[in-house]
Amino acid sequence: MARPSSYPPELRRRAVRMVAEVLGEYPNESAALRAVAEKLGIGSAETLRNWVRRDQVDSGQRPGTTTEESAQIKAMKKEIAELKRANEILKAAANFLAAELDRPHLRS
């Protein structure tokens, strides 16, 4: 499980906007990422690059699984796991009850 971010969401949005705004002022994207990360006190340009890529995917500019889709997939996987556990419990209960019905009982 990913650890929670130490950066508030507003800082993330602001950093992504700043990168988009200053991209033309630098020779390449890496230089722009480093400059913005340094200005805002973000630990590394790689962190900022990940935020920019995530924003591009979420806005449809880049192919990939959006944040919303990822959350839905995670929720569905959790639900599937719960259903599988419940199904195993029901199978075990059915087997137990079937064995009880097949067992001869002494009548008093």
Disulfide bonds with the S-S distance in Angstrom:
none
